[in-house]
């Protein structure tokens, strides 16, 4: 049953992935201080500009961002996240194999939304860059997972002032 549910969620996310932005837009706004301590991640909704990405990008992105936010939003008040990705660049596998270097980048805008009335509670741009993890990581690594995890971590740091994970090799970005 779980694979069916996962496939249905991924299909729904993919249908929205190349559409108009899901965000309302506007100037950056910090989350209210009280909400920083009481919020719990609800749903993650994604839209994108046209990106050079794999079919499973929406599912991978949503899962990784949700996982990171569940580590830094430990309250009880559900808050939804809407994300519009403007740009994504992944290091080329061949280039990384040859040079041992490469960087994956991702930028977009996030909005924290009250699920009760769809009111935007916080909004800000997020841009991240993460290493391709050398020759082996560049060839065999899941580039979309790495940059999505880094994006989720950056949202935690910007919105809540905390890194959801200790730095180290126990996660895709290593830090």
ZAMARGU-4260 file (C-alpha; in steps of 0.2 Angstrom, whole numbers, plus 5000, padded with zeros to 4 digits):
<rodrens>
0) 5000/5000/5000 | 5014/5012/5004 | 5022/5012/4987 | 5004/5016/4980 | 5003/5031/4992
5) 5020/5037/4988 | 5017/5036/4969 | 5001/5045/4971 | 5009/5059/4981 | 5023/5060/4968
10) 5011/5061/4954 | 5002/5075/4962 | 5018/5085/4966 | 5024/5082/4948 | 5008/5089/4941
15) 5011/5105/4950 | 5030/5106/4948 | 5030/5115/4931 | 5015/5126/4934 | 5013/5144/4940
20) 5021/5147/4956 | 5012/5141/4972 | 5019/5155/4982 | 5009/5171/4985 | 5025/5182/4983
25) 5030/5198/4991 | 5043/5205/5002 | 5053/5194/5014 | 5044/5192/5031 | 5052/5183/5046
30) 5042/5170/5056 | 5034/5177/5072 | 5045/5172/5087 | 5031/5162/5095 | 5029/5152/5080
35) 5047/5147/5079 | 5045/5137/5095 | 5027/5130/5092 | 5027/5125/5073 | 5027/5108/5066
40) 5029/5104/5047 | 5013/5100/5038 | 5013/5098/5019 | 5027/5104/5007 | 5020/5110/4990
45) 5032/5113/4976 | 5032/5123/4960 | 5046/5127/4948 | 5052/5136/4933 | 5058/5125/4919
50) 5072/5115/4927 | 5084/5102/4920 | 5079/5089/4932 | 5075/5071/4933 | 5057/5065/4934
55) 5057/5062/4952 | 5063/5079/4957 | 5047/5085/4965 | 5046/5069/4976 | 5064/5069/4981
60) 5064/5087/4985 | 5048/5087/4995 | 5054/5071/5005 | 5071/5078/5009 | 5064/5096/5014
65) 5050/5088/5025 | 5063/5077/5033 | 5075/5091/5037 | 5060/5102/5043 | 5053/5089/5054
70) 5070/5089/5063 | 5069/5108/5067 | 5051/5111/5069 | 5046/5101/5085 | 5031/5110/5090
75) 5013/5105/5089 | 5005/5118/5077 | 5005/5112/5059 | 5012/5124/5047 | 5013/5121/5028
80) 5027/5125/5017 | 5026/5132/4999 | 5041/5133/4989 | 5045/5140/4971 | 5061/5135/4964
85) 5069/5147/4952 | 5085/5139/4947 | 5094/5122/4949 | 5111/5118/4943 | 5119/5101/4946
90) 5138/5097/4943 | 5141/5087/4928 | 5145/5068/4931 | 5159/5068/4918 | 5166/5084/4924
95) 5166/5079/4942 | 5174/5062/4938 | 5188/5071/4928 | 5191/5085/4941 | 5185/5078/4957
100) 5176/5094/4960 | 5159/5101/4957 | 5145/5110/4965 | 5126/5108/4965 | 5115/5124/4967
105) 5097/5128/4971 | 5088/5144/4974 | 5070/5148/4977 | 5057/5156/4988 | 5049/5148/5003
110) 5032/5153/5012 | 5026/5146/5028 | 5007/5146/5027 | 4994/5143/5041 | 4984/5128/5034
115) 4968/5135/5042 | 4966/5150/5032 | 4981/5150/5019 | 4988/5166/5027 | 5007/5168/5024
120) 5016/5168/5041 | 5034/5170/5034 | 5043/5171/5017 | 5061/5173/5012 | 5072/5168/4998
125) 5084/5153/5000 | 5100/5149/4989 | 5111/5135/4993 | 5127/5126/4986 | 5133/5109/4991
130) 5148/5099/4985 | 5147/5085/4973 | 5157/5075/4986 | 5172/5071/4975 | 5174/5059/4960
135) 5164/5045/4968 | 5150/5055/4975 | 5149/5065/4958 | 5147/5049/4948 | 5136/5038/4960
140) 5128/5051/4971 | 5110/5057/4970 | 5113/5075/4965 | 5095/5080/4968 | 5094/5072/4985
145) 5110/5081/4990 | 5104/5099/4985 | 5087/5096/4991 | 5093/5091/5009 | 5105/5106/5009
150) 5089/5117/5004 | 5079/5110/5019 | 5094/5113/5031 | 5095/5131/5025 | 5077/5134/5028
155) 5079/5127/5045 | 5093/5139/5048 | 5085/5154/5041 | 5068/5152/5049 | 5072/5144/5065
160) 5090/5148/5068 | 5095/5130/5070 | 5103/5117/5060 | 5093/5101/5060 | 5108/5090/5060
165) 5125/5089/5068 | 5139/5092/5055 | 5147/5076/5049 | 5146/5062/5036 | 5130/5054/5042
170) 5120/5064/5029 | 5120/5067/5010 | 5128/5084/5011 | 5140/5080/5025 | 5137/5095/5034
</rodrens>
